[in-house]
């Protein structure tokens, strides 16, 4: 299983984190999504068929692009 923390500058509150959790949880293979609004970060655990590219694309489509 893969795990990575992404910096997402558009996060400003818990609602942003919940939106991201909902979007990423729809991806097959995503096992957990945790967010920290203060750090502007999201930590994602996944396994195939999910991958970093799909996660980044989903974040971008949700208007929360990762650095």
C-alpha positions as CSV (number, residue, x, y, z in Angstrom):
1,X,0.0,0.0,0.0
2,X,1.2,3.5,-0.9
3,X,1.0,6.5,1.4
4,X,1.8,10.1,0.5
5,X,1.1,13.6,1.9
6,X,0.2,16.2,-0.6
7,X,0.3,20.0,-0.1
8,X,-2.9,21.6,-1.1
9,X,-2.8,25.4,-0.8
10,X,-6.5,25.9,-1.4
11,X,-7.5,24.2,1.9
12,X,-8.8,26.8,4.3
13,X,-11.1,24.8,6.6
14,X,-12.5,21.5,7.7
15,X,-15.2,21.8,4.9
16,X,-12.4,21.8,2.3
17,X,-11.0,18.6,3.8
18,X,-14.4,16.9,3.8
19,X,-14.9,17.9,0.1
20,X,-11.5,16.4,-0.7
21,X,-12.2,13.2,1.3
22,X,-15.5,12.7,-0.5
23,X,-13.9,13.2,-3.9
24,X,-10.9,10.9,-3.3
25,X,-12.9,8.2,-1.6
26,X,-14.7,7.7,-4.9
27,X,-11.5,6.5,-6.5
28,X,-11.1,2.7,-6.5
29,X,-8.2,1.7,-4.4
30,X,-8.1,4.7,-2.0
31,X,-8.2,3.4,1.5
32,X,-7.9,6.5,3.7
33,X,-7.8,10.3,3.4
34,X,-6.8,12.5,6.3
35,X,-6.5,16.3,6.1
36,X,-5.0,19.1,8.1
37,X,-6.3,22.5,7.2
38,X,-3.6,24.3,9.3
39,X,-0.8,22.6,7.4
40,X,-2.8,22.7,4.1
41,X,-2.0,19.0,3.6
42,X,-3.8,15.8,2.7
43,X,-2.4,12.4,3.5
44,X,-3.7,9.6,1.2
45,X,-3.3,5.8,1.5
46,X,-4.0,3.7,-1.6
47,X,-3.4,0.6,-3.5
48,X,-3.9,-0.2,-7.2
49,X,-5.8,0.6,-9.3
50,X,-5.4,4.1,-7.6
51,X,-2.1,5.9,-8.2
52,X,-0.5,9.2,-7.6
53,X,-1.4,10.5,-11.0
54,X,-5.1,9.7,-10.6
55,X,-5.1,11.3,-7.1
56,X,-3.5,14.5,-8.4
57,X,-5.9,14.6,-11.3
58,X,-9.0,14.2,-9.0
59,X,-7.7,16.9,-6.7
60,X,-7.2,19.2,-9.7
61,X,-10.7,18.5,-11.0
62,X,-12.1,19.3,-7.5
63,X,-10.3,22.7,-7.6
64,X,-7.8,21.6,-4.9
65,X,-4.6,21.1,-7.0
66,X,-1.7,19.5,-5.1
67,X,1.8,21.1,-5.3
